Amino acid sequence: LAATADVVLEGFRPGVTARLGVDYATLSALNPRLVYCSISGYGQDGPMRSVAGHDINYISYAGVLGLCGPKDSPPTLPPVQIGDLFGGAMMALSGILMALHARQSSGKGRWLDLSMTDGAMAMLSIHAASFLAGGEAPMRGEMILTGMFPCYETYHCSDGNYVSAGPLEAWFWERMLKALGREDLLGSQYAEGDEAGRVRAELGKVFAAKSRDEWVAFFQEHDICLSPVLSLPEALSHPNAQARRMVIEVESPLGGKDRQLGLPIKIVGEEEGKPGRPPRLGEHDEEILKGIGYTEPQIADLRATGVIRGM
């Protein structure tokens, strides 16, 4: 497979592919155009290359988890796997696409070394840049977009739900306060410390007087950055998500239809292709093996010994 492939992706700990005989040096000797991407927790080199981990560990070492959550509270686990999905998958996708593009002119493949910890740390670009330039170390719940200012905050509503307000620009802040009849807070957009707490408390009293959806309707004509904090079922059924085809139906491998998330990348002017259903486990084994020269008896032997599974 590797002799004719464009890309090989592996996620073992460093050293395992060499032991298995499918490392970059071996495969690139067969296929110099091969783009080989290794995703690991802490990278192919360095003192932690063999250390075990999961997403919680990667974002801990990256400095991300320590900054998650409100001030004076324990670190809060994020609801998405930042290290796995961004630090690993999306960084790998970016690197693979760049390597394929470079190959068009160089004719050579590349070995990409993707650390999920490195990828997660790269997300701290704003805070790390400030600190490395001589600024103070950021603190949990005290950063510009994580609780420092009352103009970028969530507020509790009368029905137990929340709205998120993000009028960072002066004109958005002014529109919001005028609509609320709280012009007395106009100069407090970037209040810090005790003053920020006072402004946040005052706005909290205002937002507690109506339900979440009443506030969304109230601000609909005011053009400010205010949104309902939706549950996952609400988000998936929201008209915008539906219009953007972010929930689609596909054929189920077991018959009937399954719903799944749609593709977030749309190409303007082109119709989206019909989404394919996910394959059943082992569905394409025989097709792939025949394509690289395996005979029927050899495939039957692989199936009998449990190397591949039957349909």
C-alpha positions in Angstrom: 0.0 0.0 0.0 2.7 2.5 1.0 4.5 2.0 -2.4 1.6 3.6 -4.2 0.2 5.8 -1.4 0.4 9.6 -1.2 0.1 9.7 2.6 0.8 7.4 5.5 -0.6 8.5 8.9 0.4 6.8 12.1 -0.2 7.5 15.8 2.1 5.1 17.7 4.6 6.1 20.3 8.0 6.9 18.8 10.0 3.9 17.9 7.1 1.5 17.3 6.9 1.8 13.6 10.6 1.1 13.3 10.1 -2.1 15.3 7.2 -3.0 13.0 9.2 -2.2 9.8 6.9 0.5 8.6 8.9 3.6 9.6 9.6 6.6 7.3 13.0 5.4 6.4 11.8 2.0 5.2 8.7 3.3 3.4 10.3 6.3 1.8 13.0 4.1 0.3 10.1 2.4 -1.6 8.3 5.6 -2.4 10.3 8.8 -2.2 7.2 10.9 -2.8 5.5 9.6 0.3 4.2 12.1 2.9 4.5 10.4 6.2 2.8 11.9 9.2 3.5 10.8 12.8 1.1 12.1 15.5 2.3 11.5 19.1 1.7 13.0 22.5 5.0 14.7 22.9 6.9 14.4 19.7 9.5 12.2 18.0 12.4 13.6 20.0 12.8 15.3 23.4 12.8 13.9 26.9 9.1 12.9 26.9 9.0 11.1 23.6 8.0 7.8 25.3 5.7 9.1 28.0 2.1 7.9 28.0 -0.7 10.4 27.8 -4.2 11.4 26.8 -5.7 14.8 25.9 -5.9 15.9 29.5 -2.2 15.3 29.9 -1.2 17.1 26.7 -3.2 20.3 27.5 -1.7 20.2 31.0 1.9 20.3 29.7 0.9 22.8 27.0 -0.3 25.3 29.7 -3.8 25.3 28.3 -5.6 23.4 31.1 -4.1 25.6 33.8 -5.8 28.7 32.2 -9.3 27.1 31.8 -12.0 28.1 34.2 -13.0 30.9 36.5 -10.7 32.8 38.9 -10.1 31.2 42.2 -11.5 27.8 41.1 -9.8 24.5 40.0 -8.9 24.1 36.3 -12.0 23.3 34.3 -11.9 20.5 31.7 -12.9 21.8 28.3 -15.8 20.0 26.5 -13.7 19.3 23.4 -10.4 17.5 23.2 -8.1 20.4 22.3 -4.9 18.3 22.1 -6.4 15.5 20.1 -8.6 17.4 17.7 -6.7 20.6 17.1 -3.2 19.9 18.3 -3.2 16.5 16.5 -5.8 16.1 13.8 -6.0 19.7 12.5 -2.3 20.3 12.7 -1.7 17.1 10.9 -4.1 18.0 8.2 -2.4 21.4 7.7 1.0 19.8 7.6 0.0 17.1 5.2 -1.6 19.5 2.8 1.5 21.8 2.9 3.7 18.8 2.2 1.6 17.6 -0.7 1.7 21.1 -2.2 5.5 21.3 -1.7 5.9 17.9 -3.4 4.4 19.3 -6.6 7.6 21.3 -7.1 10.2 19.3 -5.2 9.0 15.8 -6.1 9.9 14.7 -2.6 7.8 13.6 0.3 8.3 14.6 3.9 8.2 13.1 7.4 5.9 15.2 9.6 6.5 15.1 13.3 3.2 16.3 15.0 3.1 16.6 18.8 -0.4 17.0 20.3 1.2 19.0 23.1 3.0 21.3 20.7 -0.3 21.8 18.7 -2.2 22.7 21.9 0.5 25.1 23.0 0.3 26.9 19.6 -3.3 27.9 20.4 -1.9 30.1 23.2 -0.4 32.5 20.6 -1.9 35.7 22.1 -1.1 35.0 25.7 2.3 33.4 25.1 3.3 36.3 22.8 2.4 38.8 25.5 4.3 36.9 28.2 7.3 36.2 26.1 7.5 39.9 25.2 7.8 40.8 28.9 4.2 40.9 30.0 2.8 39.3 33.1 2.0 35.6 33.2 -1.7 35.1 32.4 -3.9 33.9 35.3 -7.0 31.7 35.1 -10.2 33.8 34.8 -8.2 37.0 34.5 -7.4 37.2 30.8 -8.9 39.6 28.3 -11.3 37.1 26.9 -11.8 34.8 30.0 -13.3 37.0 32.6 -11.2 40.1 33.0 -13.8 42.5 31.5 -17.6 42.7 32.0 -18.0 43.3 28.3 -17.0 39.7 27.5 -19.0 37.6 29.9 -22.0 35.2 30.3 -25.0 36.4 32.2 -27.7 34.3 34.0 -31.3 34.8 32.9 -34.6 34.4 34.7 -35.3 30.9 33.3 -31.9 29.5 34.4 -30.3 29.8 31.0 -27.5 32.1 30.0 -26.7 34.7 27.3 -23.2 35.5 26.2 -22.3 39.2 25.7 -19.2 40.2 23.8 -19.5 43.9 22.9 -15.7 44.5 23.0 -15.9 47.5 20.7 -17.0 50.8 22.1 -20.0 51.2 19.8 -21.3 47.7 20.6 -21.0 48.4 24.3 -22.7 51.8 24.0 -25.6 50.3 22.0 -26.1 47.6 24.6 -26.1 49.9 27.6 -28.5 52.4 25.9 -30.9 49.6 25.1 -30.8 48.4 28.7 -31.1 52.0 30.0 -27.8 51.7 31.9 -25.9 54.6 30.4 -24.3 55.1 33.9 -22.0 52.1 33.0 -20.7 53.6 29.8 -17.2 54.2 31.1 -16.8 50.7 32.6 -16.4 48.6 29.5 -12.8 47.6 30.4 -13.2 47.8 34.2 -10.8 45.5 36.1 -10.7 44.1 39.6 -13.4 45.2 42.1 -14.9 47.7 39.6 -15.3 44.9 37.1 -17.0 42.9 39.7 -19.4 45.7 40.5 -20.3 46.3 36.8 -20.7 42.6 36.2 -23.1 42.4 39.2 -25.1 45.3 38.0 -25.5 43.8 34.5 -26.3 40.5 36.2 -29.3 42.0 37.9 -30.5 43.4 34.6 -30.2 40.1 32.7 -31.8 38.2 35.5 -35.1 40.0 34.8 -35.9 38.2 31.6 -35.5 34.8 30.1 -32.7 34.0 27.7 -34.9 33.9 24.6 -36.6 37.2 25.6 -33.2 38.8 25.7 -32.3 37.4 22.3 -35.5 38.8 20.9 -35.0 42.1 22.7 -31.6 42.7 21.1 -32.4 41.4 17.7 -32.7 44.9 16.2 -29.8 46.4 18.2 -26.8 44.9 16.4 -24.7 44.0 19.3 -22.7 40.9 20.1 -25.1 39.0 22.2 -26.1 35.3 21.8 -28.0 32.6 23.6 -25.9 30.0 25.3 -27.3 26.9 23.6 -27.3 23.3 24.7 -26.0 20.8 22.1 -29.5 19.7 21.0 -30.4 23.4 20.6 -27.3 24.1 18.6 -27.8 21.2 16.2 -31.4 22.2 15.5 -30.7 25.9 15.2 -31.9 27.4 11.9 -28.4 28.6 11.0 -26.9 25.2 11.6 -29.7 23.7 9.5 -29.2 26.2 6.7 -25.5 25.6 6.7 -26.1 21.8 6.4 -24.2 21.1 9.6 -26.5 18.1 10.3 -26.9 15.7 7.4 -28.4 12.3 6.8 -26.4 9.4 5.3 -27.1 5.9 4.5 -26.5 3.6 7.5 -24.3 0.5 7.0 -27.0 -1.3 9.0 -29.8 0.0 6.7 -32.0 3.1 6.9 -30.5 6.5 7.7 -28.1 8.0 10.2 -27.7 11.6 11.1 -24.2 13.0 11.5 -22.3 16.3 11.4 -21.8 17.9 8.0 -18.6 19.3 6.6 -17.7 22.8 7.9 -15.8 23.7 4.7 -18.0 24.8 1.8 -16.8 25.6 -1.7 -18.6 28.6 -3.1 -20.3 28.0 -6.4 -20.1 24.2 -6.2 -22.7 21.8 -5.0 -21.7 19.6 -2.1 -21.3 16.0 -3.1 -23.6 13.4 -1.7 -22.1 12.3 1.6 -21.1 8.6 1.7 -22.1 6.3 4.5 -19.4 5.0 6.9 -18.2 1.6 6.0 -18.8 -1.5 8.2 -15.8 -2.9 9.9 -13.7 -4.8 7.3 -16.1 -4.0 4.5 -13.3 -3.0 2.1 -10.6 -5.4 3.3 -11.0 -7.8 0.3 -11.1 -5.0 -2.2 -8.0 -3.4 -0.9 -6.0 -6.6 -0.5 -6.9 -7.8 -4.0 -5.8 -4.4 -5.3 -2.3 -5.0 -3.9 -2.0 -8.5 -5.2 -3.4 -10.8 -2.5 -5.0 -14.0 -3.8 -8.3 -15.5 -2.7 -6.6 -18.2 -0.6 -4.3 -15.7 1.0 -7.2 -13.5 2.0 -9.1 -16.5 3.3 -6.1 -17.4 5.4 -5.9 -13.9 6.8 -9.6 -14.1 7.7 -9.3 -17.5 9.3 -6.4 -16.5 11.5 -8.1 -13.3 12.6 -5.8 -10.8 10.9 -8.9 -9.3 9.2 -12.5 -9.7 10.3 -15.4 -11.1 8.3 -18.4 -9.0 7.3 
